[in-house]
Amino acid sequence: MTMATPHETVQTPATGQQAGPVLRLEHIRKVFGGITAVEDVSFDVSAGEVLALVGDNGAGKSTLVRIIGGVYRQTAGRMALNGEEITFLDPSQSQAHGIQVVYQDLALAESQMVYMNLFLGREATIGPFRRLDRQRMIRETESLVRDLDVRIPSATALVRDLSGGQRQGIAIARATHRATELILMDEPTAALGVAETARVEKIIEGLKARGLAILIVSHSLDQVFRLSDRICVLRRGKQVGMRRTADASKNEIVSMITGLA
């Protein structure tokens, strides 16, 4: 079923062609028991665009990420992917549609090697007995981390031996390896230092240049203004505004977040 609301056309940096949004949310509402976590949120994100979702704790940002990622199902409202209405019952359905989420906890297997984390649950096999094709997984991991400029000792290094920035890079690389439409990042640099934050931001900029749609949740307005094309502001579960980053100021966004004019 196609959604009736017309999509605004945008020019994607990767192709220079006109296209509708990759993802569109319309009047999304989510209720847990008697508590409304999200109320009437509508936005879209296009290929080659970074949309930032900002707001104080409890604003509904992570709830929206989990709805898009298939962890929660919205109570009301509609979602569309490339113009087709969708409803996800679990994360596997979201992933099957080319959507990947990088959560704050990264969900990496620390006792496993880097290449096994990139292929976790989708291991490459060979032969009639489906033996693990380790060489292929190592080659593809090395190629991916090189393309993304994720600097790690090797594809066979244990994740537990990597720095926070390297782990974040691996989590993003895994999402990139599987995503074909959209990557969502929930506070991707919250626990990182200045240098590691800069490296992760460079990776995000590279993903944007490749034409992926990116939704990022961040408490850092400096980061939001460095990375995003547009900013969606939430307050107490409600959407209070959408601004093009180039036309907005930090003071304006802070006022929208806090409700203080």
C-alpha positions as CSV (number, residue, x, y, z in Angstrom):
1,M,0.0,0.0,0.0
2,T,1.4,3.4,-1.0
3,M,1.1,6.3,1.4
4,A,-1.1,9.2,0.2
5,T,1.0,12.1,1.4
6,P,3.2,13.4,-1.4
7,H,6.9,13.3,-0.8
8,E,9.1,16.3,-1.0
9,T,11.8,15.7,-3.7
10,V,15.4,16.3,-2.7
11,Q,18.7,16.1,-4.6
12,T,20.9,13.3,-3.3
13,P,24.6,14.1,-3.1
14,A,25.5,10.5,-4.2
15,T,23.6,10.6,-7.5
16,G,22.6,14.2,-8.1
17,Q,19.1,12.9,-9.1
18,Q,15.7,13.7,-7.7
19,A,14.3,11.1,-5.3
20,G,11.6,10.9,-2.6
21,P,12.5,10.1,1.0
22,V,13.9,6.8,2.0
23,L,12.0,6.8,5.2
24,R,8.8,8.7,6.1
25,L,7.0,8.8,9.4
26,E,3.5,10.2,9.7
27,H,1.8,11.0,13.0
28,I,3.6,8.3,15.0
29,R,2.3,7.7,18.5
30,K,3.6,5.2,21.1
31,V,1.9,4.4,24.4
32,F,3.3,2.2,27.1
33,G,0.4,1.3,29.4
34,G,-1.0,4.7,30.4
35,I,2.1,6.6,29.5
36,T,2.4,8.3,26.1
37,A,6.1,8.2,25.1
38,V,5.7,9.7,21.6
39,E,2.8,11.8,20.3
40,D,2.2,12.9,16.7
41,V,5.8,12.8,15.3
42,S,6.2,13.2,11.5
43,F,9.5,13.4,9.6
44,D,11.3,12.0,6.6
45,V,15.0,11.3,5.8
46,S,16.4,11.0,2.3
47,A,19.4,9.2,0.7
48,G,22.6,11.1,1.3
49,E,21.1,13.0,4.2
50,V,21.9,13.2,7.9
51,L,18.8,14.0,10.0
52,A,19.5,14.7,13.7
53,L,17.0,13.9,16.3
54,V,17.5,16.0,19.4
55,G,15.8,16.6,22.8
56,D,16.2,16.2,26.5
57,N,16.1,12.8,28.2
58,G,12.6,11.4,27.9
59,A,11.8,13.4,24.8
60,G,11.1,10.2,22.8
61,K,14.2,9.9,20.7
62,S,15.2,6.4,21.6
63,T,11.6,5.2,21.4
64,L,11.4,6.4,17.8
65,V,14.7,4.7,16.9
66,R,13.3,1.4,18.4
67,I,10.1,1.8,16.4
68,I,12.0,2.2,13.1
69,G,14.3,-0.6,14.2
70,G,11.4,-3.0,14.8
71,V,11.9,-3.3,18.6
72,Y,8.6,-1.5,19.3
73,R,5.5,-1.3,17.2
74,Q,3.8,2.1,17.0
75,T,0.4,2.5,18.7
76,A,-0.8,4.7,15.8
77,G,0.6,6.4,12.7
78,R,2.3,5.1,9.6
79,M,5.8,4.5,8.3
80,A,6.9,4.2,4.6
81,L,10.1,3.0,3.1
82,N,10.7,4.3,-0.4
83,G,7.0,5.1,-0.6
84,E,5.7,1.8,0.5
85,E,3.9,1.5,3.8
86,I,5.6,-0.8,6.3
87,T,5.0,-2.2,9.7
88,F,7.8,-4.1,11.5
89,L,6.9,-6.8,14.1
90,D,10.5,-7.4,15.1
91,P,14.1,-6.2,14.4
92,S,14.6,-9.0,11.8
93,Q,11.9,-7.5,9.6
94,S,13.5,-4.0,9.8
95,Q,16.9,-5.5,8.9
96,A,15.5,-7.4,6.0
97,H,14.3,-4.0,4.6
98,G,17.9,-2.7,4.7
99,I,17.7,-0.8,8.0
100,Q,20.4,-1.1,10.6
101,V,20.7,0.4,14.1
102,V,23.8,1.2,16.1
103,Y,22.8,1.3,19.7
104,Q,24.8,2.9,22.5
105,D,25.8,-0.5,23.9
106,L,27.1,-1.5,20.4
107,A,26.0,-5.1,20.9
108,L,29.5,-6.5,20.0
109,A,30.8,-9.9,21.1
110,E,33.9,-8.8,22.9
111,S,35.5,-12.3,23.1
112,Q,35.2,-12.7,19.3
113,M,37.5,-11.4,16.6
114,V,36.6,-8.4,14.5
115,Y,35.6,-10.3,11.4
116,M,33.3,-12.6,13.3
117,N,31.5,-9.6,14.7
118,L,30.9,-8.2,11.3
119,F,29.4,-11.5,10.1
120,L,27.7,-12.4,13.4
121,G,24.5,-14.3,12.5
122,R,25.3,-14.2,8.8
123,E,28.6,-16.2,8.7
124,A,29.9,-17.0,5.2
125,T,30.2,-20.8,4.7
126,I,31.8,-23.0,2.1
127,G,31.3,-26.6,0.9
128,P,28.5,-29.2,1.4
129,F,29.2,-29.3,5.2
130,R,28.9,-25.5,5.4
131,R,32.2,-24.9,7.0
132,L,33.0,-21.3,8.0
133,D,34.7,-19.5,5.2
134,R,37.1,-17.6,7.4
135,Q,39.3,-16.3,4.7
136,R,36.5,-14.8,2.8
137,M,35.1,-13.1,6.0
138,I,38.6,-11.8,6.8
139,R,39.1,-10.4,3.3
140,E,35.7,-8.7,3.2
141,T,36.3,-7.2,6.7
142,E,39.7,-5.9,5.7
143,S,38.2,-4.3,2.6
144,L,35.3,-2.7,4.5
145,V,37.3,-1.3,7.4
146,R,39.9,0.1,4.9
147,D,37.1,1.8,2.8
148,L,35.6,3.3,6.0
149,D,39.1,4.2,7.4
150,V,38.4,2.3,10.6
151,R,41.9,1.8,12.1
152,I,42.3,-1.5,13.8
153,P,45.3,-3.8,14.3
154,S,43.8,-6.5,12.1
155,A,40.6,-8.3,11.2
156,T,41.6,-11.1,13.6
157,A,42.0,-8.8,16.6
158,L,39.8,-9.5,19.6
159,V,37.1,-6.8,20.1
160,R,37.9,-6.6,23.8
161,D,41.4,-5.4,23.0
162,L,40.2,-2.4,20.9
163,S,39.7,1.1,22.1
164,G,36.2,2.7,22.4
165,G,36.5,4.5,19.1
166,Q,37.7,1.3,17.3
167,R,34.7,-0.6,18.8
168,Q,32.3,2.1,17.6
169,G,33.9,2.0,14.2
170,I,33.4,-1.8,14.1
171,A,29.7,-1.4,15.1
172,I,29.2,1.2,12.3
173,A,31.1,-1.0,9.8
174,R,28.8,-3.9,10.7
175,A,25.8,-1.8,10.1
176,T,27.2,-0.5,6.8
177,H,27.9,-4.1,5.7
178,R,24.2,-4.9,6.2
179,A,22.4,-1.7,5.5
180,T,21.1,-0.8,2.0
181,E,18.7,2.0,2.9
182,L,19.1,3.5,6.3
183,I,21.4,3.6,9.3
184,L,20.2,4.8,12.7
185,M,22.8,5.8,15.4
186,D,21.8,6.4,19.0
187,E,24.5,8.6,20.6
188,P,27.3,7.2,18.5
189,T,30.1,9.1,20.3
190,A,28.7,9.6,23.8
191,A,31.6,7.7,25.6
192,L,34.4,8.7,23.3
193,G,37.2,11.3,23.6
194,V,37.8,14.2,21.2
195,A,40.1,12.4,18.8
196,E,38.0,9.2,18.6
197,T,34.8,11.3,18.2
198,A,36.4,13.1,15.2
199,R,37.2,9.7,13.6
200,V,33.7,8.4,14.0
201,E,32.3,11.6,12.6
202,K,34.5,11.2,9.6
203,I,33.1,7.7,9.1
204,I,29.6,9.1,9.3
205,E,30.4,11.7,6.7
206,G,31.7,9.0,4.4
207,L,28.5,7.0,4.7
208,K,26.5,10.2,3.8
209,A,28.7,10.7,0.7
210,R,27.9,7.1,-0.3
211,G,24.2,8.0,-0.4
212,L,22.9,6.2,2.7
213,A,20.2,7.8,4.7
214,I,21.3,8.5,8.2
215,L,19.3,9.2,11.4
216,I,21.5,10.3,14.3
217,V,20.5,10.9,17.9
218,S,22.9,13.1,19.8
219,H,23.0,15.3,22.9
220,S,26.0,17.2,21.4
221,L,24.7,20.2,19.5
222,D,28.2,20.8,18.3
223,Q,28.2,17.4,16.7
224,V,24.6,17.9,15.3
225,F,25.7,21.1,13.6
226,R,28.8,19.5,12.2
227,L,27.1,16.5,10.7
228,S,23.4,17.1,10.0
229,D,21.5,18.5,7.2
230,R,18.3,19.0,9.2
231,I,17.4,18.9,12.9
232,C,14.1,17.5,14.3
233,V,13.4,18.7,17.8
234,L,11.4,16.7,20.3
235,R,10.1,17.8,23.7
236,R,8.3,15.5,26.1
237,G,7.4,13.1,23.3
238,K,6.1,15.7,20.9
239,Q,7.7,17.2,17.8
240,V,8.2,20.9,18.3
241,G,10.0,21.8,15.2
242,M,12.2,20.9,12.1
243,R,15.0,23.2,11.0
244,R,17.5,23.1,8.2
245,T,20.8,23.1,10.0
246,A,22.3,25.8,7.8
247,D,19.5,28.1,8.7
248,A,19.4,27.4,12.4
249,S,21.4,28.6,15.4
250,K,22.3,26.7,18.5
251,N,20.4,29.2,20.7
252,E,17.3,28.6,18.6
253,I,17.6,24.8,19.0
254,V,18.3,25.0,22.7
255,S,15.2,27.2,23.1
256,M,13.1,24.6,21.2
257,I,14.5,21.7,23.4
258,T,13.8,23.5,26.7
259,G,10.6,25.4,25.7
260,L,12.2,28.7,26.9
261,A,11.8,31.4,24.3
